[in-house]
Amino acid sequence: MARAAKRDTRGAKETAADIRESIIVAFMAVAGERDFGDIGMADVADRAGISLAQLREVYAGKLGILAGFSRKIDLAVLAEGPADPESPARDRLFEVMMRRFDALTPYKPAIRRMACAAGCDPALAMVLHRLALRSQRWTLSAAGLRESGLPGRIAAKGLVLVYAEAMRAWLKDDDPDLGRTMAALDRALRRGERGMKMLCDLQTIIPGFGRRGSRPTGDAAPAA
């Protein structure tokens, strides 16, 4: 009986994970076809092949599904492991951030539409910014760079700007090698590296600057 119960529990968890994944995939498919404001939850449930009740059990609405999608991409990026610790900080960040664009590629039509919608929807723009900030903290961690303390917070916010600049290039870059995206990302990271050096110089000039909060570990990361 106990073994059967354990198998049932595992099966239920797998089913919940499958439903969650199908909802995210369905949502992004619909988002690639129509404006964000025109997406109804019934449309998503129909595309996923589930009932509205099943959808509501997992997600409260579109913004929750967006957060789930962001988590899905984070996991895909992190699953490749940490960046080469022997590489310079900028190269590590470049590697991890390009992983993200690779993971996003199947969903480019939806991301194009949402990026356009965010330009006239402050609430959506705010949510996307918050999700990007959370993701860039994971980018710092995967690159072996500090993610806490004032320098870590500044670096994460700077990476959001770096990511946004590279994203603009990526949305127009349909070449398989993503040459334009890589060039834009490299330029943005180099500027960020100079900005982080200025921050480090301030720490030298002003004792205690940036040391509030948790003690940071690892290298300094470029900040835009």
PyMOL CGO cylinders between C-alpha atoms (Angstrom):
from pymol import cmd
from pymol.cgo import CYLINDER

trace = [
    CYLINDER, 0.00, 0.00, 0.00, 2.78, 2.43, 0.94, 0.3, 1, 1, 1, 1, 1, 1,
    CYLINDER, 2.78, 2.43, 0.94, 4.64, 1.74, -2.31, 0.3, 1, 1, 1, 1, 1, 1,
    CYLINDER, 4.64, 1.74, -2.31, 1.44, 2.25, -4.31, 0.3, 1, 1, 1, 1, 1, 1,
    CYLINDER, 1.44, 2.25, -4.31, 0.80, 5.55, -2.52, 0.3, 1, 1, 1, 1, 1, 1,
    CYLINDER, 0.80, 5.55, -2.52, 4.32, 6.73, -3.34, 0.3, 1, 1, 1, 1, 1, 1,
    CYLINDER, 4.32, 6.73, -3.34, 3.84, 5.82, -7.01, 0.3, 1, 1, 1, 1, 1, 1,
    CYLINDER, 3.84, 5.82, -7.01, 0.51, 7.70, -7.05, 0.3, 1, 1, 1, 1, 1, 1,
    CYLINDER, 0.51, 7.70, -7.05, 2.18, 10.77, -5.50, 0.3, 1, 1, 1, 1, 1, 1,
    CYLINDER, 2.18, 10.77, -5.50, 4.97, 10.71, -8.09, 0.3, 1, 1, 1, 1, 1, 1,
    CYLINDER, 4.97, 10.71, -8.09, 2.40, 10.33, -10.86, 0.3, 1, 1, 1, 1, 1, 1,
    CYLINDER, 2.40, 10.33, -10.86, 0.40, 13.29, -9.55, 0.3, 1, 1, 1, 1, 1, 1,
    CYLINDER, 0.40, 13.29, -9.55, 3.51, 15.45, -9.43, 0.3, 1, 1, 1, 1, 1, 1,
    CYLINDER, 3.51, 15.45, -9.43, 4.49, 14.46, -12.94, 0.3, 1, 1, 1, 1, 1, 1,
    CYLINDER, 4.49, 14.46, -12.94, 0.98, 15.24, -14.16, 0.3, 1, 1, 1, 1, 1, 1,
    CYLINDER, 0.98, 15.24, -14.16, 1.04, 18.67, -12.50, 0.3, 1, 1, 1, 1, 1, 1,
    CYLINDER, 1.04, 18.67, -12.50, 4.44, 19.39, -14.07, 0.3, 1, 1, 1, 1, 1, 1,
    CYLINDER, 4.44, 19.39, -14.07, 3.16, 18.27, -17.48, 0.3, 1, 1, 1, 1, 1, 1,
    CYLINDER, 3.16, 18.27, -17.48, 0.09, 20.50, -17.18, 0.3, 1, 1, 1, 1, 1, 1,
    CYLINDER, 0.09, 20.50, -17.18, 2.25, 23.45, -16.13, 0.3, 1, 1, 1, 1, 1, 1,
    CYLINDER, 2.25, 23.45, -16.13, 4.54, 22.93, -19.11, 0.3, 1, 1, 1, 1, 1, 1,
    CYLINDER, 4.54, 22.93, -19.11, 1.63, 22.55, -21.54, 0.3, 1, 1, 1, 1, 1, 1,
    CYLINDER, 1.63, 22.55, -21.54, 0.10, 25.80, -20.27, 0.3, 1, 1, 1, 1, 1, 1,
    CYLINDER, 0.10, 25.80, -20.27, 3.36, 27.73, -20.73, 0.3, 1, 1, 1, 1, 1, 1,
    CYLINDER, 3.36, 27.73, -20.73, 3.89, 26.35, -24.24, 0.3, 1, 1, 1, 1, 1, 1,
    CYLINDER, 3.89, 26.35, -24.24, 0.27, 27.07, -25.19, 0.3, 1, 1, 1, 1, 1, 1,
    CYLINDER, 0.27, 27.07, -25.19, 0.42, 30.59, -23.78, 0.3, 1, 1, 1, 1, 1, 1,
    CYLINDER, 0.42, 30.59, -23.78, 3.57, 31.42, -25.72, 0.3, 1, 1, 1, 1, 1, 1,
    CYLINDER, 3.57, 31.42, -25.72, 2.05, 29.97, -28.89, 0.3, 1, 1, 1, 1, 1, 1,
    CYLINDER, 2.05, 29.97, -28.89, -1.06, 32.15, -28.52, 0.3, 1, 1, 1, 1, 1, 1,
    CYLINDER, -1.06, 32.15, -28.52, 1.11, 35.16, -27.58, 0.3, 1, 1, 1, 1, 1, 1,
    CYLINDER, 1.11, 35.16, -27.58, 2.93, 34.75, -30.88, 0.3, 1, 1, 1, 1, 1, 1,
    CYLINDER, 2.93, 34.75, -30.88, -0.34, 35.13, -32.76, 0.3, 1, 1, 1, 1, 1, 1,
    CYLINDER, -0.34, 35.13, -32.76, -2.15, 37.98, -31.00, 0.3, 1, 1, 1, 1, 1, 1,
    CYLINDER, -2.15, 37.98, -31.00, -1.52, 40.99, -28.78, 0.3, 1, 1, 1, 1, 1, 1,
    CYLINDER, -1.52, 40.99, -28.78, -0.96, 40.38, -25.08, 0.3, 1, 1, 1, 1, 1, 1,
    CYLINDER, -0.96, 40.38, -25.08, -4.13, 42.23, -24.11, 0.3, 1, 1, 1, 1, 1, 1,
    CYLINDER, -4.13, 42.23, -24.11, -6.19, 40.08, -26.45, 0.3, 1, 1, 1, 1, 1, 1,
    CYLINDER, -6.19, 40.08, -26.45, -5.12, 36.75, -24.94, 0.3, 1, 1, 1, 1, 1, 1,
    CYLINDER, -5.12, 36.75, -24.94, -7.92, 35.12, -22.95, 0.3, 1, 1, 1, 1, 1, 1,
    CYLINDER, -7.92, 35.12, -22.95, -7.42, 32.33, -20.45, 0.3, 1, 1, 1, 1, 1, 1,
    CYLINDER, -7.42, 32.33, -20.45, -9.97, 30.24, -22.38, 0.3, 1, 1, 1, 1, 1, 1,
    CYLINDER, -9.97, 30.24, -22.38, -7.72, 30.58, -25.44, 0.3, 1, 1, 1, 1, 1, 1,
    CYLINDER, -7.72, 30.58, -25.44, -4.75, 29.25, -23.47, 0.3, 1, 1, 1, 1, 1, 1,
    CYLINDER, -4.75, 29.25, -23.47, -6.72, 26.38, -21.95, 0.3, 1, 1, 1, 1, 1, 1,
    CYLINDER, -6.72, 26.38, -21.95, -8.08, 25.40, -25.35, 0.3, 1, 1, 1, 1, 1, 1,
    CYLINDER, -8.08, 25.40, -25.35, -4.60, 25.44, -26.92, 0.3, 1, 1, 1, 1, 1, 1,
    CYLINDER, -4.60, 25.44, -26.92, -3.20, 23.40, -24.02, 0.3, 1, 1, 1, 1, 1, 1,
    CYLINDER, -3.20, 23.40, -24.02, -6.02, 20.87, -24.27, 0.3, 1, 1, 1, 1, 1, 1,
    CYLINDER, -6.02, 20.87, -24.27, -7.12, 21.30, -20.66, 0.3, 1, 1, 1, 1, 1, 1,
    CYLINDER, -7.12, 21.30, -20.66, -10.09, 22.75, -18.83, 0.3, 1, 1, 1, 1, 1, 1,
    CYLINDER, -10.09, 22.75, -18.83, -10.24, 26.25, -17.37, 0.3, 1, 1, 1, 1, 1, 1,
    CYLINDER, -10.24, 26.25, -17.37, -10.45, 24.64, -13.93, 0.3, 1, 1, 1, 1, 1, 1,
    CYLINDER, -10.45, 24.64, -13.93, -7.16, 22.81, -14.52, 0.3, 1, 1, 1, 1, 1, 1,
    CYLINDER, -7.16, 22.81, -14.52, -5.53, 26.03, -15.71, 0.3, 1, 1, 1, 1, 1, 1,
    CYLINDER, -5.53, 26.03, -15.71, -6.77, 27.99, -12.68, 0.3, 1, 1, 1, 1, 1, 1,
    CYLINDER, -6.77, 27.99, -12.68, -5.47, 25.31, -10.35, 0.3, 1, 1, 1, 1, 1, 1,
    CYLINDER, -5.47, 25.31, -10.35, -1.95, 25.99, -11.61, 0.3, 1, 1, 1, 1, 1, 1,
    CYLINDER, -1.95, 25.99, -11.61, -1.92, 29.69, -12.57, 0.3, 1, 1, 1, 1, 1, 1,
    CYLINDER, -1.92, 29.69, -12.57, -3.95, 32.71, -11.47, 0.3, 1, 1, 1, 1, 1, 1,
    CYLINDER, -3.95, 32.71, -11.47, -3.58, 34.56, -14.77, 0.3, 1, 1, 1, 1, 1, 1,
    CYLINDER, -3.58, 34.56, -14.77, -1.36, 35.64, -17.63, 0.3, 1, 1, 1, 1, 1, 1,
    CYLINDER, -1.36, 35.64, -17.63, 1.27, 37.30, -15.46, 0.3, 1, 1, 1, 1, 1, 1,
    CYLINDER, 1.27, 37.30, -15.46, 1.65, 34.11, -13.45, 0.3, 1, 1, 1, 1, 1, 1,
    CYLINDER, 1.65, 34.11, -13.45, 2.20, 32.16, -16.65, 0.3, 1, 1, 1, 1, 1, 1,
    CYLINDER, 2.20, 32.16, -16.65, 4.80, 34.72, -17.70, 0.3, 1, 1, 1, 1, 1, 1,
    CYLINDER, 4.80, 34.72, -17.70, 6.61, 34.15, -14.40, 0.3, 1, 1, 1, 1, 1, 1,
    CYLINDER, 6.61, 34.15, -14.40, 6.44, 30.41, -15.05, 0.3, 1, 1, 1, 1, 1, 1,
    CYLINDER, 6.44, 30.41, -15.05, 7.94, 30.92, -18.50, 0.3, 1, 1, 1, 1, 1, 1,
    CYLINDER, 7.94, 30.92, -18.50, 10.74, 33.02, -17.02, 0.3, 1, 1, 1, 1, 1, 1,
    CYLINDER, 10.74, 33.02, -17.02, 11.48, 30.24, -14.54, 0.3, 1, 1, 1, 1, 1, 1,
    CYLINDER, 11.48, 30.24, -14.54, 11.49, 27.68, -17.37, 0.3, 1, 1, 1, 1, 1, 1,
    CYLINDER, 11.49, 27.68, -17.37, 14.12, 29.70, -19.26, 0.3, 1, 1, 1, 1, 1, 1,
    CYLINDER, 14.12, 29.70, -19.26, 16.19, 30.21, -16.09, 0.3, 1, 1, 1, 1, 1, 1,
    CYLINDER, 16.19, 30.21, -16.09, 16.24, 26.45, -15.54, 0.3, 1, 1, 1, 1, 1, 1,
    CYLINDER, 16.24, 26.45, -15.54, 17.31, 25.82, -19.14, 0.3, 1, 1, 1, 1, 1, 1,
    CYLINDER, 17.31, 25.82, -19.14, 20.17, 28.30, -18.73, 0.3, 1, 1, 1, 1, 1, 1,
    CYLINDER, 20.17, 28.30, -18.73, 21.29, 26.93, -15.36, 0.3, 1, 1, 1, 1, 1, 1,
    CYLINDER, 21.29, 26.93, -15.36, 21.04, 23.29, -16.49, 0.3, 1, 1, 1, 1, 1, 1,
    CYLINDER, 21.04, 23.29, -16.49, 24.14, 23.83, -18.63, 0.3, 1, 1, 1, 1, 1, 1,
    CYLINDER, 24.14, 23.83, -18.63, 26.16, 24.34, -15.47, 0.3, 1, 1, 1, 1, 1, 1,
    CYLINDER, 26.16, 24.34, -15.47, 28.42, 27.19, -14.36, 0.3, 1, 1, 1, 1, 1, 1,
    CYLINDER, 28.42, 27.19, -14.36, 30.53, 29.11, -16.86, 0.3, 1, 1, 1, 1, 1, 1,
    CYLINDER, 30.53, 29.11, -16.86, 34.23, 28.32, -17.13, 0.3, 1, 1, 1, 1, 1, 1,
    CYLINDER, 34.23, 28.32, -17.13, 35.76, 29.75, -13.92, 0.3, 1, 1, 1, 1, 1, 1,
    CYLINDER, 35.76, 29.75, -13.92, 39.09, 30.28, -15.69, 0.3, 1, 1, 1, 1, 1, 1,
    CYLINDER, 39.09, 30.28, -15.69, 37.55, 32.73, -18.16, 0.3, 1, 1, 1, 1, 1, 1,
    CYLINDER, 37.55, 32.73, -18.16, 37.39, 36.51, -17.54, 0.3, 1, 1, 1, 1, 1, 1,
    CYLINDER, 37.39, 36.51, -17.54, 34.20, 37.77, -15.90, 0.3, 1, 1, 1, 1, 1, 1,
    CYLINDER, 34.20, 37.77, -15.90, 32.95, 39.43, -19.10, 0.3, 1, 1, 1, 1, 1, 1,
    CYLINDER, 32.95, 39.43, -19.10, 33.39, 36.20, -21.07, 0.3, 1, 1, 1, 1, 1, 1,
    CYLINDER, 33.39, 36.20, -21.07, 31.49, 34.23, -18.44, 0.3, 1, 1, 1, 1, 1, 1,
    CYLINDER, 31.49, 34.23, -18.44, 28.60, 36.66, -18.54, 0.3, 1, 1, 1, 1, 1, 1,
    CYLINDER, 28.60, 36.66, -18.54, 28.62, 36.59, -22.33, 0.3, 1, 1, 1, 1, 1, 1,
    CYLINDER, 28.62, 36.59, -22.33, 28.40, 32.79, -22.31, 0.3, 1, 1, 1, 1, 1, 1,
    CYLINDER, 28.40, 32.79, -22.31, 25.52, 32.63, -19.83, 0.3, 1, 1, 1, 1, 1, 1,
    CYLINDER, 25.52, 32.63, -19.83, 23.54, 35.42, -21.47, 0.3, 1, 1, 1, 1, 1, 1,
    CYLINDER, 23.54, 35.42, -21.47, 23.87, 33.84, -24.91, 0.3, 1, 1, 1, 1, 1, 1,
    CYLINDER, 23.87, 33.84, -24.91, 22.51, 30.61, -23.43, 0.3, 1, 1, 1, 1, 1, 1,
    CYLINDER, 22.51, 30.61, -23.43, 19.40, 32.59, -22.54, 0.3, 1, 1, 1, 1, 1, 1,
    CYLINDER, 19.40, 32.59, -22.54, 18.92, 33.86, -26.08, 0.3, 1, 1, 1, 1, 1, 1,
    CYLINDER, 18.92, 33.86, -26.08, 19.36, 30.31, -27.39, 0.3, 1, 1, 1, 1, 1, 1,
    CYLINDER, 19.36, 30.31, -27.39, 16.69, 29.09, -24.97, 0.3, 1, 1, 1, 1, 1, 1,
    CYLINDER, 16.69, 29.09, -24.97, 14.35, 31.93, -26.01, 0.3, 1, 1, 1, 1, 1, 1,
    CYLINDER, 14.35, 31.93, -26.01, 14.69, 31.31, -29.75, 0.3, 1, 1, 1, 1, 1, 1,
    CYLINDER, 14.69, 31.31, -29.75, 11.64, 29.01, -30.14, 0.3, 1, 1, 1, 1, 1, 1,
    CYLINDER, 11.64, 29.01, -30.14, 9.49, 31.72, -28.55, 0.3, 1, 1, 1, 1, 1, 1,
    CYLINDER, 9.49, 31.72, -28.55, 10.74, 34.73, -30.53, 0.3, 1, 1, 1, 1, 1, 1,
    CYLINDER, 10.74, 34.73, -30.53, 7.38, 35.55, -32.19, 0.3, 1, 1, 1, 1, 1, 1,
    CYLINDER, 7.38, 35.55, -32.19, 5.71, 35.82, -28.77, 0.3, 1, 1, 1, 1, 1, 1,
    CYLINDER, 5.71, 35.82, -28.77, 8.55, 37.83, -27.29, 0.3, 1, 1, 1, 1, 1, 1,
    CYLINDER, 8.55, 37.83, -27.29, 8.46, 40.26, -30.22, 0.3, 1, 1, 1, 1, 1, 1,
    CYLINDER, 8.46, 40.26, -30.22, 4.77, 40.92, -29.61, 0.3, 1, 1, 1, 1, 1, 1,
    CYLINDER, 4.77, 40.92, -29.61, 5.19, 41.28, -25.85, 0.3, 1, 1, 1, 1, 1, 1,
    CYLINDER, 5.19, 41.28, -25.85, 8.14, 43.64, -26.24, 0.3, 1, 1, 1, 1, 1, 1,
    CYLINDER, 8.14, 43.64, -26.24, 5.99, 45.80, -28.50, 0.3, 1, 1, 1, 1, 1, 1,
    CYLINDER, 5.99, 45.80, -28.50, 3.05, 45.67, -26.09, 0.3, 1, 1, 1, 1, 1, 1,
    CYLINDER, 3.05, 45.67, -26.09, 5.25, 46.63, -23.13, 0.3, 1, 1, 1, 1, 1, 1,
    CYLINDER, 5.25, 46.63, -23.13, 5.99, 49.93, -24.86, 0.3, 1, 1, 1, 1, 1, 1,
    CYLINDER, 5.99, 49.93, -24.86, 2.42, 51.10, -24.23, 0.3, 1, 1, 1, 1, 1, 1,
    CYLINDER, 2.42, 51.10, -24.23, 1.53, 48.95, -21.21, 0.3, 1, 1, 1, 1, 1, 1,
    CYLINDER, 1.53, 48.95, -21.21, 3.38, 50.16, -18.08, 0.3, 1, 1, 1, 1, 1, 1,
    CYLINDER, 3.38, 50.16, -18.08, 2.05, 47.29, -15.95, 0.3, 1, 1, 1, 1, 1, 1,
    CYLINDER, 2.05, 47.29, -15.95, 3.38, 44.68, -18.37, 0.3, 1, 1, 1, 1, 1, 1,
    CYLINDER, 3.38, 44.68, -18.37, 6.67, 46.56, -18.68, 0.3, 1, 1, 1, 1, 1, 1,
    CYLINDER, 6.67, 46.56, -18.68, 7.04, 46.58, -14.90, 0.3, 1, 1, 1, 1, 1, 1,
    CYLINDER, 7.04, 46.58, -14.90, 6.41, 42.83, -14.67, 0.3, 1, 1, 1, 1, 1, 1,
    CYLINDER, 6.41, 42.83, -14.67, 8.89, 42.08, -17.45, 0.3, 1, 1, 1, 1, 1, 1,
    CYLINDER, 8.89, 42.08, -17.45, 11.49, 44.27, -15.75, 0.3, 1, 1, 1, 1, 1, 1,
    CYLINDER, 11.49, 44.27, -15.75, 11.00, 42.50, -12.43, 0.3, 1, 1, 1, 1, 1, 1,
    CYLINDER, 11.00, 42.50, -12.43, 11.33, 39.09, -14.06, 0.3, 1, 1, 1, 1, 1, 1,
    CYLINDER, 11.33, 39.09, -14.06, 14.44, 40.20, -15.96, 0.3, 1, 1, 1, 1, 1, 1,
    CYLINDER, 14.44, 40.20, -15.96, 16.04, 41.45, -12.74, 0.3, 1, 1, 1, 1, 1, 1,
    CYLINDER, 16.04, 41.45, -12.74, 15.40, 38.10, -11.03, 0.3, 1, 1, 1, 1, 1, 1,
    CYLINDER, 15.40, 38.10, -11.03, 16.83, 36.23, -14.01, 0.3, 1, 1, 1, 1, 1, 1,
    CYLINDER, 16.83, 36.23, -14.01, 19.97, 38.37, -14.12, 0.3, 1, 1, 1, 1, 1, 1,
    CYLINDER, 19.97, 38.37, -14.12, 20.69, 37.53, -10.48, 0.3, 1, 1, 1, 1, 1, 1,
    CYLINDER, 20.69, 37.53, -10.48, 20.80, 33.90, -11.60, 0.3, 1, 1, 1, 1, 1, 1,
    CYLINDER, 20.80, 33.90, -11.60, 23.03, 34.96, -14.49, 0.3, 1, 1, 1, 1, 1, 1,
    CYLINDER, 23.03, 34.96, -14.49, 25.50, 36.41, -12.00, 0.3, 1, 1, 1, 1, 1, 1,
    CYLINDER, 25.50, 36.41, -12.00, 25.43, 33.20, -9.98, 0.3, 1, 1, 1, 1, 1, 1,
    CYLINDER, 25.43, 33.20, -9.98, 25.97, 30.99, -13.05, 0.3, 1, 1, 1, 1, 1, 1,
    CYLINDER, 25.97, 30.99, -13.05, 28.89, 33.20, -14.05, 0.3, 1, 1, 1, 1, 1, 1,
    CYLINDER, 28.89, 33.20, -14.05, 30.44, 32.84, -10.60, 0.3, 1, 1, 1, 1, 1, 1,
    CYLINDER, 30.44, 32.84, -10.60, 30.05, 36.54, -9.78, 0.3, 1, 1, 1, 1, 1, 1,
    CYLINDER, 30.05, 36.54, -9.78, 28.84, 38.39, -6.70, 0.3, 1, 1, 1, 1, 1, 1,
    CYLINDER, 28.84, 38.39, -6.70, 25.08, 38.66, -6.40, 0.3, 1, 1, 1, 1, 1, 1,
    CYLINDER, 25.08, 38.66, -6.40, 24.69, 40.23, -2.94, 0.3, 1, 1, 1, 1, 1, 1,
    CYLINDER, 24.69, 40.23, -2.94, 25.55, 43.52, -1.30, 0.3, 1, 1, 1, 1, 1, 1,
    CYLINDER, 25.55, 43.52, -1.30, 25.32, 46.87, -3.06, 0.3, 1, 1, 1, 1, 1, 1,
    CYLINDER, 25.32, 46.87, -3.06, 27.78, 45.92, -5.86, 0.3, 1, 1, 1, 1, 1, 1,
    CYLINDER, 27.78, 45.92, -5.86, 25.78, 42.77, -6.57, 0.3, 1, 1, 1, 1, 1, 1,
    CYLINDER, 25.78, 42.77, -6.57, 22.50, 44.68, -6.71, 0.3, 1, 1, 1, 1, 1, 1,
    CYLINDER, 22.50, 44.68, -6.71, 24.02, 47.28, -9.00, 0.3, 1, 1, 1, 1, 1, 1,
    CYLINDER, 24.02, 47.28, -9.00, 25.49, 44.56, -11.21, 0.3, 1, 1, 1, 1, 1, 1,
    CYLINDER, 25.49, 44.56, -11.21, 22.12, 42.81, -11.51, 0.3, 1, 1, 1, 1, 1, 1,
    CYLINDER, 22.12, 42.81, -11.51, 20.37, 46.05, -12.46, 0.3, 1, 1, 1, 1, 1, 1,
    CYLINDER, 20.37, 46.05, -12.46, 23.16, 46.82, -14.90, 0.3, 1, 1, 1, 1, 1, 1,
    CYLINDER, 23.16, 46.82, -14.90, 22.78, 43.42, -16.51, 0.3, 1, 1, 1, 1, 1, 1,
    CYLINDER, 22.78, 43.42, -16.51, 19.09, 44.14, -17.07, 0.3, 1, 1, 1, 1, 1, 1,
    CYLINDER, 19.09, 44.14, -17.07, 20.17, 47.12, -19.19, 0.3, 1, 1, 1, 1, 1, 1,
    CYLINDER, 20.17, 47.12, -19.19, 22.77, 45.01, -20.97, 0.3, 1, 1, 1, 1, 1, 1,
    CYLINDER, 22.77, 45.01, -20.97, 20.15, 42.34, -21.61, 0.3, 1, 1, 1, 1, 1, 1,
    CYLINDER, 20.15, 42.34, -21.61, 17.65, 44.90, -22.91, 0.3, 1, 1, 1, 1, 1, 1,
    CYLINDER, 17.65, 44.90, -22.91, 20.17, 46.28, -25.39, 0.3, 1, 1, 1, 1, 1, 1,
    CYLINDER, 20.17, 46.28, -25.39, 21.12, 42.81, -26.62, 0.3, 1, 1, 1, 1, 1, 1,
    CYLINDER, 21.12, 42.81, -26.62, 17.43, 41.86, -26.74, 0.3, 1, 1, 1, 1, 1, 1,
    CYLINDER, 17.43, 41.86, -26.74, 16.68, 44.71, -29.14, 0.3, 1, 1, 1, 1, 1, 1,
    CYLINDER, 16.68, 44.71, -29.14, 19.35, 43.35, -31.49, 0.3, 1, 1, 1, 1, 1, 1,
    CYLINDER, 19.35, 43.35, -31.49, 18.17, 39.75, -30.99, 0.3, 1, 1, 1, 1, 1, 1,
    CYLINDER, 18.17, 39.75, -30.99, 14.58, 40.57, -31.93, 0.3, 1, 1, 1, 1, 1, 1,
    CYLINDER, 14.58, 40.57, -31.93, 15.82, 41.79, -35.35, 0.3, 1, 1, 1, 1, 1, 1,
    CYLINDER, 15.82, 41.79, -35.35, 18.48, 39.09, -35.74, 0.3, 1, 1, 1, 1, 1, 1,
    CYLINDER, 18.48, 39.09, -35.74, 17.21, 36.16, -37.78, 0.3, 1, 1, 1, 1, 1, 1,
    CYLINDER, 17.21, 36.16, -37.78, 20.64, 34.76, -38.67, 0.3, 1, 1, 1, 1, 1, 1,
    CYLINDER, 20.64, 34.76, -38.67, 21.28, 31.30, -37.17, 0.3, 1, 1, 1, 1, 1, 1,
    CYLINDER, 21.28, 31.30, -37.17, 24.67, 32.39, -35.82, 0.3, 1, 1, 1, 1, 1, 1,
    CYLINDER, 24.67, 32.39, -35.82, 23.15, 35.44, -34.04, 0.3, 1, 1, 1, 1, 1, 1,
    CYLINDER, 23.15, 35.44, -34.04, 26.10, 37.59, -35.06, 0.3, 1, 1, 1, 1, 1, 1,
    CYLINDER, 26.10, 37.59, -35.06, 24.30, 40.91, -34.51, 0.3, 1, 1, 1, 1, 1, 1,
    CYLINDER, 24.30, 40.91, -34.51, 23.10, 39.78, -31.10, 0.3, 1, 1, 1, 1, 1, 1,
    CYLINDER, 23.10, 39.78, -31.10, 26.57, 38.72, -30.01, 0.3, 1, 1, 1, 1, 1, 1,
    CYLINDER, 26.57, 38.72, -30.01, 28.09, 41.99, -31.21, 0.3, 1, 1, 1, 1, 1, 1,
    CYLINDER, 28.09, 41.99, -31.21, 25.47, 44.04, -29.32, 0.3, 1, 1, 1, 1, 1, 1,
    CYLINDER, 25.47, 44.04, -29.32, 25.94, 41.96, -26.18, 0.3, 1, 1, 1, 1, 1, 1,
    CYLINDER, 25.94, 41.96, -26.18, 29.71, 42.29, -26.32, 0.3, 1, 1, 1, 1, 1, 1,
    CYLINDER, 29.71, 42.29, -26.32, 29.51, 46.09, -26.69, 0.3, 1, 1, 1, 1, 1, 1,
    CYLINDER, 29.51, 46.09, -26.69, 27.05, 46.40, -23.80, 0.3, 1, 1, 1, 1, 1, 1,
    CYLINDER, 27.05, 46.40, -23.80, 29.13, 44.18, -21.52, 0.3, 1, 1, 1, 1, 1, 1,
    CYLINDER, 29.13, 44.18, -21.52, 32.29, 46.19, -22.27, 0.3, 1, 1, 1, 1, 1, 1,
    CYLINDER, 32.29, 46.19, -22.27, 30.51, 49.40, -21.29, 0.3, 1, 1, 1, 1, 1, 1,
    CYLINDER, 30.51, 49.40, -21.29, 29.23, 47.70, -18.18, 0.3, 1, 1, 1, 1, 1, 1,
    CYLINDER, 29.23, 47.70, -18.18, 32.72, 46.56, -17.28, 0.3, 1, 1, 1, 1, 1, 1,
    CYLINDER, 32.72, 46.56, -17.28, 33.92, 50.14, -17.37, 0.3, 1, 1, 1, 1, 1, 1,
    CYLINDER, 33.92, 50.14, -17.37, 30.99, 51.15, -15.16, 0.3, 1, 1, 1, 1, 1, 1,
    CYLINDER, 30.99, 51.15, -15.16, 31.84, 48.47, -12.62, 0.3, 1, 1, 1, 1, 1, 1,
    CYLINDER, 31.84, 48.47, -12.62, 35.45, 49.64, -12.55, 0.3, 1, 1, 1, 1, 1, 1,
    CYLINDER, 35.45, 49.64, -12.55, 34.21, 53.12, -11.64, 0.3, 1, 1, 1, 1, 1, 1,
    CYLINDER, 34.21, 53.12, -11.64, 32.19, 51.58, -8.80, 0.3, 1, 1, 1, 1, 1, 1,
    CYLINDER, 32.19, 51.58, -8.80, 35.27, 49.73, -7.54, 0.3, 1, 1, 1, 1, 1, 1,
    CYLINDER, 35.27, 49.73, -7.54, 37.24, 52.99, -7.69, 0.3, 1, 1, 1, 1, 1, 1,
    CYLINDER, 37.24, 52.99, -7.69, 34.55, 54.64, -5.54, 0.3, 1, 1, 1, 1, 1, 1,
    CYLINDER, 34.55, 54.64, -5.54, 34.90, 51.84, -2.99, 0.3, 1, 1, 1, 1, 1, 1,
    CYLINDER, 34.90, 51.84, -2.99, 38.61, 52.62, -2.81, 0.3, 1, 1, 1, 1, 1, 1,
    CYLINDER, 38.61, 52.62, -2.81, 38.07, 56.36, -2.44, 0.3, 1, 1, 1, 1, 1, 1,
    CYLINDER, 38.07, 56.36, -2.44, 35.14, 56.12, 0.02, 0.3, 1, 1, 1, 1, 1, 1,
    CYLINDER, 35.14, 56.12, 0.02, 35.80, 53.53, 2.75, 0.3, 1, 1, 1, 1, 1, 1,
    CYLINDER, 35.80, 53.53, 2.75, 32.82, 51.27, 3.39, 0.3, 1, 1, 1, 1, 1, 1,
    CYLINDER, 32.82, 51.27, 3.39, 31.04, 52.22, 0.14, 0.3, 1, 1, 1, 1, 1, 1,
    CYLINDER, 31.04, 52.22, 0.14, 28.90, 49.33, -1.05, 0.3, 1, 1, 1, 1, 1, 1,
    CYLINDER, 28.90, 49.33, -1.05, 29.51, 47.10, 1.98, 0.3, 1, 1, 1, 1, 1, 1,
    CYLINDER, 29.51, 47.10, 1.98, 26.02, 47.19, 3.44, 0.3, 1, 1, 1, 1, 1, 1,
    CYLINDER, 26.02, 47.19, 3.44, 24.00, 43.99, 3.37, 0.3, 1, 1, 1, 1, 1, 1,
    CYLINDER, 24.00, 43.99, 3.37, 25.33, 40.50, 2.84, 0.3, 1, 1, 1, 1, 1, 1,
    CYLINDER, 25.33, 40.50, 2.84, 29.03, 39.99, 2.33, 0.3, 1, 1, 1, 1, 1, 1,
    CYLINDER, 29.03, 39.99, 2.33, 29.63, 39.53, -1.42, 0.3, 1, 1, 1, 1, 1, 1,
    CYLINDER, 29.63, 39.53, -1.42, 31.68, 36.67, -2.82, 0.3, 1, 1, 1, 1, 1, 1,
    CYLINDER, 31.68, 36.67, -2.82, 33.36, 36.05, -6.13, 0.3, 1, 1, 1, 1, 1, 1,
    CYLINDER, 33.36, 36.05, -6.13, 34.52, 38.53, -8.77, 0.3, 1, 1, 1, 1, 1, 1,
    CYLINDER, 34.52, 38.53, -8.77, 33.01, 41.86, -9.57, 0.3, 1, 1, 1, 1, 1, 1,
    CYLINDER, 33.01, 41.86, -9.57, 30.57, 41.77, -12.44, 0.3, 1, 1, 1, 1, 1, 1,
    CYLINDER, 30.57, 41.77, -12.44, 30.20, 44.35, -15.20, 0.3, 1, 1, 1, 1, 1, 1,
    CYLINDER, 30.20, 44.35, -15.20, 27.32, 46.75, -14.65, 0.3, 1, 1, 1, 1, 1, 1,
    CYLINDER, 27.32, 46.75, -14.65, 25.83, 48.84, -17.40, 0.3, 1, 1, 1, 1, 1, 1,
]
cmd.load_cgo(trace, "trace")
